[in-house]
Amino acid sequence: MRSQPTDELRLLTAVGEQELLRRLPASLVEILEIENGGHLDGSQVARAAIATFHTGALREYREALGHLGPPRRWAGSAGAIAFVRSLGFREEWAMERSVRREPFVEIDGPFSLPDLHEYQRRIVDRVRDLIRVRNSVADRRGMISMPTGSGKTRVAVQSIVEAMRDDSFDGGVLWIADRDELCEQAVEAWREVWASEGVQRTQLRISRMWGGQPAPLPTADRHVIVATIQTLATKIARQPDRYEFLSEFKLLVFDEAHRSVTPSFTSVMQELGLTRWRRDDEPLLIGLTATPYRGRDERETERLVNRYGRNRLDEGAFSSDDPDDVIKELQAMQVLARADHATIEGGSFQLTGNEMKLSASVPWLPQSVEVRIASDVERTRRIVAEYRQRISPDWPTLIFATSVEHSKTIAALLTADGINARAVSADTDGSIRRRIVEEFRSGKINVLVNYGIFREGFDAPKTRAIIVARPVYSPNLYFQMIGRGLRGVRNGGNDRCLILNVSDNIENFQRKLAFAELDWLWD
């Protein structure tokens, strides 16, 4: 094994061709066989395995390595490093240690940020007004709705920092989201804005409350706690006395506020003193969202509006309050990129009787249908062919796949073409996912193929092309997805973004794909 000249041959020698084939996505193998005249040799199979699993391939095939004494623990353990070296592989084949982030950061200045845009300044002033008038029950809640890429996190943080600096607001602030990426994005925003605009010679503590971090310091003075809703709900339920100090916090911010009418959010709100019946001692509440309505459910939308006091803090910030007009205005300002658009021919599918029943009350396809769509070999080949034809290899590209297997297949096919592509999903280890995202942002990875993530809280301003390779029927969800590529030059992005939509025909599913109703968006 050690004497083999390439990683492909080392992996083939260690695992064997049949074992390698066993764990590869069936659609990937079928496409590779078609493109290689109906047969794959062992070296090609090993290359496909590395393209699919990358430096995680040895761990993926660990059961087939039993005769070699593989380690029980991978994740960069000493045993794993010794094992992969003994076979002739580089150290990174031992995978990565799962490293926790620091439980808190303390921020000093100075740090220079770009000036706010005029529309952002208007919203900041309205948020500060809300924070100042703390004695009015009617004005203690509000929502900021701004399109993805227009800077709503910066606006919210700047508003609170200015209130701390100029309006005698001393916190604490509890910032709540529902995923690691959203929380870390908030921590970074607080770090930058406080260093640029905070109180001179005054320290702000920002505590992370997710991912197994220790309990934050029980104080509300100059303290921002960023927490996932899942961690917060669990901690409050299990150790109510230990987290009772959170009830002293004067401001709650819910990121992706359109999710905050769910039971988990509602329960946490009640624990923190926010109930349906307003009180004059309840904390201030601000919601942030790019989608201020709940899909097609009017009752849910009404609940959301009421939760934030029917108070839109962004009202009047733009020439029009119509969401479509706001996006056009931001494109004209080069805050958002202009969108070029083309379609990729999809496939034709029919729902079974049971699938029809499942889809009757929700605006998305049952997972069983998505699995069938993802398994359509010719559809996948067309997606990859359109990438080759329309997208420059040096364009940072984000692809939304139809399943986990589909994401791996597309990434492997692009890798076989010499494109540095990676597949990520909720199944991807958190530390590996963070590294892949950073390498995509820095340009080391050209294409990120994901399933079920990166709709929110994913910030890669230089994204130049997006392929929506899964059927999306919700306008909210669709805009969250393509918004990853609509950051304009004035916000660190591009002048234009190419969006390719796969146009599938679900013959007995009586809904239009979301992109089909957006002629006004395409330039």
Backbone torsions as a table, in degrees:
resi	resn	phi	psi	omega
1	MET	NA	-49.3	-178.5
2	ARG	-62.4	-25.6	-176.6
3	SER	-83.6	-9.4	-179.7
4	GLN	-67.1	143.4	-173.5
5	PRO	-78.5	-16.4	-176.4
6	THR	-135.8	159.0	175.3
7	ASP	-61.4	-36.3	179.8
8	GLU	-58.0	-48.4	-177.7
9	LEU	-70.8	-34.1	175.8
10	ARG	-62.4	-45.0	-179.5
11	LEU	-64.8	-42.1	178.6
12	LEU	-60.9	-42.1	179.5
13	THR	-66.0	-39.5	-176.8
14	ALA	-71.8	-39.7	-169.3
15	VAL	-105.2	-40.5	-176.2
16	GLY	95.1	147.5	-172.6
17	GLU	-62.2	-44.6	-176.4
18	GLN	-66.5	-39.8	177.8
19	GLU	-66.7	-37.3	177.1
20	LEU	-62.1	-43.6	-179.4
21	LEU	-63.3	-33.3	-171.1
22	ARG	-60.9	-33.4	-175.2
23	ARG	-102.8	-0.3	177.4
24	LEU	-78.9	146.0	175.5
25	PRO	-57.3	132.7	-176.6
26	ALA	-58.4	-39.9	-178.3
27	SER	-65.8	-34.4	177.8
28	LEU	-64.1	-47.1	-179.7
29	VAL	-60.6	-43.6	-178.4
30	GLU	-62.5	-43.8	-179.8
31	ILE	-65.7	-43.0	179.3
32	LEU	-63.3	-37.6	177.4
33	GLU	-65.4	-41.8	177.8
34	ILE	-60.0	-44.3	-175.0
35	GLU	-79.3	-7.9	178.5
36	ASN	-119.1	29.7	173.6
37	GLY	71.8	24.5	173.7
38	GLY	91.9	0.5	-178.6
39	HIS	-145.9	140.8	173.8
40	LEU	-116.6	133.8	174.0
41	ASP	-89.3	173.7	-175.0
42	GLY	-59.6	-38.3	-179.5
43	SER	-64.4	-40.1	178.5
44	GLN	-66.9	-37.8	177.8
45	VAL	-64.0	-43.7	179.1
46	ALA	-64.1	-38.6	178.0
47	ARG	-62.7	-40.2	178.8
48	ALA	-66.2	-36.2	179.0
49	ALA	-66.2	-40.9	178.5
50	ILE	-68.3	-38.8	177.4
51	ALA	-64.1	-31.7	-178.1
52	THR	-81.0	-46.1	-172.7
53	PHE	-108.7	-9.4	177.1
54	HIS	56.1	-139.3	-177.3
55	THR	-75.5	3.4	172.9
56	GLY	-91.3	6.6	-173.7
57	ALA	-64.1	-39.6	-179.3
58	LEU	-64.5	-41.7	177.4
59	ARG	-66.0	-38.5	-179.6
60	GLU	-61.1	-35.7	-177.5
61	TYR	-104.1	26.2	-173.3
62	ARG	-61.7	-30.1	179.7
63	GLU	-65.4	-30.7	180.0
64	ALA	-81.9	-4.9	-178.7
65	LEU	-101.7	12.4	-174.6
66	GLY	-54.3	-35.2	-178.2
67	HIS	-70.8	-10.3	-179.0
68	LEU	-103.8	-1.6	178.9
69	GLY	70.6	57.4	-179.6
70	PRO	-68.2	158.7	-179.4
71	PRO	-72.1	156.1	173.9
72	ARG	-75.4	-35.3	-179.0
73	ARG	-112.7	134.6	176.1
74	TRP	-104.1	-119.4	174.9
75	ALA	46.1	43.5	174.4
76	GLY	73.2	17.9	179.4
77	SER	-67.1	159.7	-179.8
78	ALA	-59.9	-39.2	179.3
79	GLY	-65.3	-39.0	179.5
80	ALA	-67.4	-41.0	179.1
81	ILE	-62.6	-44.6	178.9
82	ALA	-62.3	-38.9	-178.3
83	PHE	-64.4	-51.2	-175.7
84	VAL	-66.9	-34.4	176.9
85	ARG	-65.3	-37.4	-178.6
86	SER	-64.3	-24.6	179.1
87	LEU	-92.8	-4.3	178.5
88	GLY	96.7	7.4	179.2
89	PHE	-90.9	158.6	176.6
90	ARG	-72.7	162.7	-173.7
91	GLU	-59.0	-33.9	-176.9
92	GLU	-64.4	-15.0	176.0
93	TRP	-70.7	-9.4	175.5
94	ALA	-83.3	3.2	-178.5
95	MET	72.6	-170.1	-172.8
96	GLU	-117.5	147.5	172.1
97	ARG	-67.4	141.9	174.7
98	SER	-82.1	104.3	-175.1
99	VAL	-102.0	123.0	176.3
100	ARG	-72.8	147.0	170.0
101	ARG	-71.6	161.6	176.0
102	GLU	-62.1	143.5	-176.1
103	PRO	-67.5	-24.2	177.2
104	PHE	-154.8	162.1	172.2
105	VAL	-128.5	148.7	176.4
106	GLU	-120.4	127.2	-166.5
107	ILE	-112.0	128.9	168.6
108	ASP	-115.5	171.1	177.0
109	GLY	-108.2	-168.3	-6.8
110	PRO	-89.1	164.6	178.0
111	PHE	-153.2	137.0	-173.4
112	SER	-104.5	125.6	175.9
113	LEU	-114.1	154.7	174.8
114	PRO	-62.0	151.7	176.6
115	ASP	-62.4	151.7	175.4
116	LEU	-66.2	148.7	168.6
117	HIS	-71.1	161.6	-176.7
118	GLU	-59.3	-42.4	-179.6
119	TYR	-65.4	-34.8	177.6
120	GLN	-67.0	-39.4	179.1
121	ARG	-61.1	-39.9	179.3
122	ARG	-61.8	-42.7	-178.2
123	ILE	-70.3	-40.6	176.9
124	VAL	-55.8	-44.7	-179.6
125	ASP	-62.5	-38.4	179.9
126	ARG	-69.9	-37.1	177.5
127	VAL	-66.4	-41.3	178.1
128	ARG	-63.0	-35.8	175.5
129	ASP	-60.9	-42.1	179.2
130	LEU	-62.2	-42.5	-178.1
131	ILE	-68.5	-35.7	-179.8
132	ARG	-66.3	-43.2	-173.8
133	VAL	-87.2	71.0	-173.3
134	ARG	-85.4	-6.3	-177.3
135	ASN	-94.5	-1.6	-178.2
136	SER	-101.5	118.1	179.8
137	VAL	-61.0	-39.6	-174.6
138	ALA	-65.8	-26.1	-172.8
139	ASP	-111.6	28.4	-176.1
140	ARG	-96.8	-0.9	-178.9
141	ARG	-131.9	148.9	177.0
142	GLY	-166.6	162.0	-178.9
143	MET	-127.2	139.3	172.5
144	ILE	-107.9	118.5	177.3
145	SER	-116.8	115.2	179.2
146	MET	-139.9	144.6	-179.2
147	PRO	-60.3	150.9	174.8
148	THR	-53.5	131.7	178.7
149	GLY	94.1	-4.3	-177.0
150	SER	-97.6	0.5	169.8
151	GLY	93.5	38.6	-177.6
152	LYS	-70.2	-32.8	177.4
153	THR	-65.6	-44.5	178.0
154	ARG	-59.7	-43.6	-178.8
155	VAL	-60.8	-47.4	-177.7
156	ALA	-64.2	-47.0	-178.6
157	VAL	-65.3	-44.0	179.8
158	GLN	-59.4	-41.4	179.9
159	SER	-58.9	-45.8	-176.4
160	ILE	-71.4	-40.1	179.1
161	VAL	-63.0	-43.4	178.2
162	GLU	-63.9	-36.8	177.0
163	ALA	-64.7	-36.7	175.5
164	MET	-66.8	-40.1	-175.0
165	ARG	-76.0	-40.4	-168.3
166	ASP	-115.0	-17.1	-170.6
167	ASP	-120.1	16.5	176.7
168	SER	62.5	25.3	175.2
169	PHE	-88.0	121.6	-174.1
170	ASP	-113.4	12.0	174.8
171	GLY	83.8	-161.0	-7.4
172	GLY	-77.9	173.2	-177.8
173	VAL	-124.1	128.0	175.3
174	LEU	-110.6	114.6	-176.4
175	TRP	-106.7	120.6	-170.8
176	ILE	-120.4	131.4	175.2
177	ALA	-136.3	-173.0	-177.6
178	ASP	-123.6	10.6	178.0
179	ARG	-151.4	155.2	179.0
180	ASP	-51.8	-49.0	-174.9
181	GLU	-60.8	-42.3	179.1
182	LEU	-64.7	-40.6	-179.7
183	CYS	-65.6	-45.5	-178.4
184	GLU	-67.2	-33.6	175.0
185	GLN	-61.2	-40.3	178.1
186	ALA	-65.9	-43.2	178.4
187	VAL	-57.9	-44.1	-179.0
188	GLU	-65.2	-39.5	178.1
189	ALA	-63.1	-44.3	178.2
190	TRP	-63.1	-40.6	179.5
191	ARG	-58.7	-48.1	-175.3
192	GLU	-71.1	-46.0	-174.5
193	VAL	-69.5	-40.3	179.5
194	TRP	-65.1	-40.5	179.3
195	ALA	-64.5	-28.7	-179.5
196	SER	-89.5	-39.9	-168.3
197	GLU	-123.3	0.1	-172.2
198	GLY	-74.4	-178.0	-178.4
199	VAL	-70.3	129.2	-179.3
200	GLN	-58.1	137.3	175.7
201	ARG	55.4	30.3	179.0
202	THR	-128.8	134.9	-176.3
203	GLN	-96.3	140.6	174.7
204	LEU	-114.1	132.6	175.9
205	ARG	-98.8	130.2	176.2
206	ILE	-118.7	113.7	-176.3
207	SER	-102.7	137.3	173.3
208	ARG	-90.8	128.6	179.5
209	MET	-126.6	66.4	173.8
210	TRP	-166.5	168.7	176.7
211	GLY	66.8	32.5	176.3
212	GLY	76.7	18.5	179.2
213	GLN	-71.3	153.1	177.2
214	PRO	-67.1	163.5	-179.4
215	ALA	-59.2	137.2	179.6
216	PRO	-70.9	160.9	177.1
217	LEU	-57.2	129.0	-174.4
218	PRO	-80.0	66.2	176.7
219	THR	-140.3	150.3	179.3
220	ALA	-103.9	-4.0	-175.6
221	ASP	-78.1	122.3	179.0
222	ARG	45.1	48.9	-174.4
223	HIS	-132.4	125.5	173.0
224	VAL	-113.8	124.2	174.7
225	ILE	-109.2	122.7	176.6
226	VAL	-104.0	121.6	-172.0
227	ALA	-136.6	148.6	168.0
228	THR	-80.6	150.2	-179.5
229	ILE	-63.0	-34.1	-178.8
230	GLN	-65.3	-47.3	179.7
231	THR	-64.4	-43.7	-177.6
232	LEU	-61.4	-46.7	-179.5
233	ALA	-61.7	-42.0	-179.1
234	THR	-66.3	-46.3	-177.6
235	LYS	-63.8	-43.7	-178.7
236	ILE	-65.0	-38.2	-179.1
237	ALA	-69.7	-39.2	-174.2
238	ARG	-86.2	-33.9	-176.2
239	GLN	-134.2	64.0	-174.6
240	PRO	-58.2	-37.6	-178.6
241	ASP	-66.7	-39.1	-176.8
242	ARG	-66.7	-29.2	-177.0
243	TYR	-109.1	15.9	178.8
244	GLU	-62.5	-28.0	-178.8
245	PHE	-60.8	-20.1	179.5
246	LEU	-64.6	-24.5	178.6
247	SER	-68.3	-13.9	177.3
248	GLU	-85.7	-9.6	-179.8
249	PHE	-68.5	139.1	-172.2
250	LYS	-93.1	-11.8	-176.3
251	LEU	-144.4	130.7	173.2
252	LEU	-114.3	136.2	175.4
253	VAL	-122.2	125.3	175.6
254	PHE	-105.1	111.6	174.5
255	ASP	-78.1	150.0	-173.4
256	GLU	51.0	58.1	-170.8
257	ALA	-63.2	-19.4	179.3
258	HIS	-63.6	-14.5	176.2
259	ARG	-88.8	-7.5	-166.5
260	SER	-80.8	4.8	173.2
261	VAL	-94.3	4.4	178.7
262	THR	-74.8	159.8	-177.6
263	PRO	-57.0	-38.6	-177.5
264	SER	-64.4	-42.8	177.7
265	PHE	-66.0	-44.2	-178.0
266	THR	-60.0	-41.9	179.7
267	SER	-63.2	-45.4	179.1
268	VAL	-63.4	-41.7	178.3
269	MET	-57.2	-44.1	-179.5
270	GLN	-63.5	-39.6	178.8
271	GLU	-64.1	-29.3	-177.1
272	LEU	-95.2	7.5	173.4
273	GLY	96.7	9.9	177.6
274	LEU	-105.5	111.1	-177.7
275	THR	-122.1	174.6	178.5
276	ARG	-61.4	-35.6	-178.9
277	TRP	-94.0	112.0	-173.9
278	ARG	-65.7	144.7	176.7
279	ARG	-126.9	154.3	-177.6
280	ASP	-77.4	-4.3	177.1
281	ASP	-111.1	10.1	-179.2
282	GLU	-74.9	154.4	178.4
283	PRO	-68.8	159.9	172.9
284	LEU	-68.1	149.0	-178.4
285	LEU	-133.6	126.0	176.8
286	ILE	-128.0	131.8	176.4
287	GLY	-110.5	141.8	177.6
288	LEU	-117.9	132.6	178.8
289	THR	-159.1	151.6	169.6
290	ALA	-96.3	-8.3	-175.3
291	THR	-134.4	87.5	-172.5
292	PRO	-80.8	36.8	176.4
293	TYR	-156.5	157.9	-171.9
294	ARG	-103.1	77.7	176.7
295	GLY	57.5	-126.8	-178.6
296	ARG	-106.9	11.1	-175.2
297	ASP	-95.5	103.9	-176.0
298	GLU	-66.6	-35.8	178.8
299	ARG	-63.7	-43.6	178.7
300	GLU	-64.4	-39.2	177.5
301	THR	-62.4	-41.5	179.8
302	GLU	-64.6	-40.0	176.9
303	ARG	-61.3	-41.5	-179.3
304	LEU	-64.2	-46.6	-180.0
305	VAL	-60.0	-44.3	-179.4
306	ASN	-65.7	-35.8	-178.3
307	ARG	-58.6	-31.6	-179.2
308	TYR	-106.5	30.0	171.3
309	GLY	65.7	21.1	-178.4
310	ARG	52.1	34.8	-172.3
311	ASN	-118.5	98.2	177.6
312	ARG	-86.7	107.6	-177.0
313	LEU	-73.1	-14.0	177.1
314	ASP	-92.7	0.4	-177.6
315	GLU	-60.7	128.8	179.0
316	GLY	84.8	-0.2	-179.4
317	ALA	-73.7	-24.0	-178.9
318	PHE	-119.1	170.0	-179.1
319	SER	-62.5	-30.4	178.4
320	SER	-137.4	150.1	176.5
321	ASP	-92.0	-0.5	176.5
322	ASP	-69.4	126.0	-175.4
323	PRO	-56.3	-37.8	179.9
324	ASP	-65.9	-42.8	179.7
325	ASP	-66.0	-34.7	178.7
326	VAL	-62.3	-43.8	179.6
327	ILE	-63.1	-42.7	178.4
328	LYS	-61.6	-41.7	179.9
329	GLU	-63.0	-41.6	179.8
330	LEU	-69.4	-32.2	175.0
331	GLN	-67.1	-41.6	178.3
332	ALA	-62.5	-30.7	178.6
333	MET	-82.2	-6.6	-175.2
334	GLN	66.5	18.4	170.4
335	VAL	-74.3	-39.4	173.0
336	LEU	-109.9	149.3	178.5
337	ALA	-78.0	153.2	171.4
338	ARG	-79.3	149.6	-171.9
339	ALA	-109.4	119.6	168.3
340	ASP	-92.6	146.9	-168.6
341	HIS	-140.3	141.4	170.8
342	ALA	-150.2	159.5	179.2
343	THR	-110.7	152.4	173.9
344	ILE	-113.6	131.8	179.9
345	GLU	-62.0	125.1	179.1
346	GLY	-93.5	-143.0	178.6
347	GLY	-124.6	172.4	176.0
348	SER	-109.9	131.7	-174.7
349	PHE	-140.9	158.2	175.8
350	GLN	-128.3	141.9	175.8
351	LEU	-82.7	142.4	172.0
352	THR	-75.2	172.9	178.9
353	GLY	-58.7	-45.2	179.4
354	ASN	-65.0	-38.6	178.6
355	GLU	-66.2	-34.8	176.9
356	MET	-63.0	-41.8	179.4
357	LYS	-64.2	-42.8	-179.5
358	LEU	-63.5	-35.4	-174.8
359	SER	-87.7	-0.9	-173.8
360	ALA	-65.1	-31.0	-172.4
361	SER	-113.9	3.8	-179.2
362	VAL	-132.2	149.8	-176.1
363	PRO	-89.0	38.2	176.3
364	TRP	-145.4	165.4	-178.3
365	LEU	-82.2	145.4	172.4
366	PRO	-59.4	151.2	-176.7
367	GLN	-61.1	-32.6	-180.0
368	SER	-61.6	-33.5	177.9
369	VAL	-70.7	-42.1	179.1
370	GLU	-61.1	-37.0	178.2
371	VAL	-62.9	-42.3	177.8
372	ARG	-64.2	-41.5	179.7
373	ILE	-63.4	-44.7	-179.1
374	ALA	-63.6	-26.1	-177.5
375	SER	-85.0	-3.6	-179.7
376	ASP	-73.4	104.8	-173.3
377	VAL	-63.8	-44.8	-177.4
378	GLU	-66.1	-36.0	176.5
379	ARG	-60.8	-46.8	179.5
380	THR	-63.4	-40.0	178.6
381	ARG	-62.1	-38.2	179.0
382	ARG	-66.6	-39.0	179.0
383	ILE	-60.4	-47.5	-179.1
384	VAL	-66.0	-39.5	178.8
385	ALA	-63.3	-39.5	179.5
386	GLU	-68.7	-35.5	174.2
387	TYR	-59.9	-48.8	-178.2
388	ARG	-59.5	-37.3	-173.7
389	GLN	-81.2	-38.5	-167.6
390	ARG	-104.6	-20.0	-170.6
391	ILE	-116.1	129.1	177.0
392	SER	-69.1	138.1	-177.4
393	PRO	-59.4	-22.4	-179.2
394	ASP	-92.0	4.7	175.9
395	TRP	-81.7	123.4	171.6
396	PRO	-61.0	121.8	-171.2
397	THR	-127.3	136.2	178.3
398	LEU	-115.2	126.9	-178.8
399	ILE	-118.6	129.4	176.2
400	PHE	-99.6	108.6	-175.7
401	ALA	-87.7	173.5	-174.0
402	THR	-94.6	-15.7	177.0
403	SER	-160.7	170.4	177.2
404	VAL	-61.0	-46.7	179.6
405	GLU	-61.9	-38.7	179.5
406	HIS	-62.6	-40.4	179.4
407	SER	-63.7	-41.0	179.2
408	LYS	-66.4	-38.9	-179.3
409	THR	-64.0	-48.6	-178.9
410	ILE	-63.3	-43.9	-179.8
411	ALA	-62.2	-40.2	-179.5
412	ALA	-67.5	-39.6	179.5
413	LEU	-66.0	-40.1	177.9
414	LEU	-68.3	-38.8	177.9
415	THR	-61.8	-38.2	177.3
416	ALA	-62.7	-24.0	176.7
417	ASP	-86.0	2.1	-178.9
418	GLY	90.1	7.1	177.0
419	ILE	-89.1	133.2	179.1
420	ASN	-80.2	96.0	-175.6
421	ALA	-120.9	148.1	177.6
422	ARG	-136.3	144.2	176.2
423	ALA	-103.0	136.4	177.2
424	VAL	-137.9	150.5	177.4
425	SER	-155.0	-177.1	176.9
426	ALA	-63.0	-20.8	178.9
427	ASP	-77.1	-16.6	-177.3
428	THR	-71.9	132.5	178.6
429	ASP	-52.6	139.2	-173.4
430	GLY	-58.2	-44.2	-178.5
431	SER	-67.9	-35.7	177.4
432	ILE	-68.2	-41.0	179.5
433	ARG	-62.0	-42.0	179.1
434	ARG	-62.2	-41.8	179.6
435	ARG	-64.0	-44.1	-179.6
436	ILE	-60.8	-42.5	179.5
437	VAL	-62.4	-43.6	179.7
438	GLU	-63.8	-38.3	179.0
439	GLU	-70.0	-31.1	174.7
440	PHE	-67.7	-44.8	179.9
441	ARG	-62.9	-35.6	-177.2
442	SER	-85.0	-6.4	177.7
443	GLY	94.0	1.0	178.0
444	LYS	-72.4	-30.3	175.6
445	ILE	-110.0	130.9	-177.1
446	ASN	-84.8	-38.8	-172.5
447	VAL	-131.4	131.2	175.8
448	LEU	-113.2	116.0	-179.7
449	VAL	-106.6	117.0	-174.3
450	ASN	-126.7	156.9	171.4
451	TYR	-129.0	121.9	170.5
452	GLY	78.0	5.6	178.1
453	ILE	-135.6	178.5	178.3
454	PHE	66.1	19.7	171.5
455	ARG	-79.7	-31.2	-177.2
456	GLU	-137.9	153.0	172.2
457	GLY	69.8	12.9	179.1
458	PHE	-111.1	118.8	-173.7
459	ASP	-120.3	108.1	174.9
460	ALA	-138.2	83.6	-169.3
461	PRO	-57.3	-27.9	-175.4
462	LYS	-84.0	3.7	177.7
463	THR	-53.7	122.8	-172.2
464	ARG	-108.0	-18.2	179.9
465	ALA	-147.8	147.6	178.2
466	ILE	-134.4	134.1	171.8
467	ILE	-115.0	118.6	175.7
468	VAL	-93.5	94.1	-172.7
469	ALA	-98.7	19.4	174.2
470	ARG	-131.5	149.1	179.7
471	PRO	-69.8	124.2	-179.6
472	VAL	-124.9	125.2	-176.5
473	TYR	-111.4	-14.8	-179.3
474	SER	-90.0	120.7	177.2
475	PRO	-58.8	-38.5	178.3
476	ASN	-57.2	-53.1	-177.6
477	LEU	-62.8	-42.2	-177.7
478	TYR	-61.7	-45.0	-179.5
479	PHE	-65.9	-35.0	176.3
480	GLN	-62.8	-37.0	-178.6
481	MET	-70.7	-53.4	-175.9
482	ILE	-73.6	-19.6	177.8
483	GLY	-60.8	-20.6	177.2
484	ARG	-62.0	-21.8	-177.9
485	GLY	-111.9	5.7	-174.7
486	LEU	-100.5	17.9	175.8
487	ARG	-72.2	123.6	-176.4
488	GLY	-86.8	176.2	-174.2
489	VAL	-64.3	-31.5	-179.2
490	ARG	-75.3	-10.8	175.0
491	ASN	-117.3	27.5	173.9
492	GLY	85.0	11.7	-177.5
493	GLY	-108.8	-139.7	-175.1
494	ASN	-117.7	163.3	176.0
495	ASP	-71.5	-35.1	-176.0
496	ARG	-137.2	156.3	174.2
497	CYS	-137.2	131.4	176.7
498	LEU	-89.8	126.4	178.9
499	ILE	-118.7	119.3	177.5
500	LEU	-107.2	124.4	-179.9
501	ASN	-111.3	129.9	174.7
502	VAL	-80.9	123.1	-174.8
503	SER	-100.1	94.6	178.5
504	ASP	-90.9	153.0	176.7
505	ASN	-115.3	104.8	175.2
506	ILE	-96.5	100.2	-162.9
507	GLU	-60.5	-35.4	-177.5
508	ASN	-115.2	30.3	175.5
509	PHE	-114.4	107.2	-167.4
510	GLN	-84.0	54.9	175.1
511	ARG	-140.3	149.0	176.7
512	LYS	-88.1	143.9	172.1
513	LEU	-60.4	142.7	-172.2
514	ALA	-57.4	-39.1	-175.2
515	PHE	-68.2	-20.8	-175.5
516	ALA	-68.3	-14.6	-178.6
517	GLU	-108.5	22.2	-174.5
518	LEU	-120.2	38.1	179.9
519	ASP	-57.9	-30.5	-179.1
520	TRP	-66.1	-22.0	-175.3
521	LEU	-83.5	-34.4	-173.0
522	TRP	-75.3	131.7	-173.2
523	ASP	-79.3	NA	NA
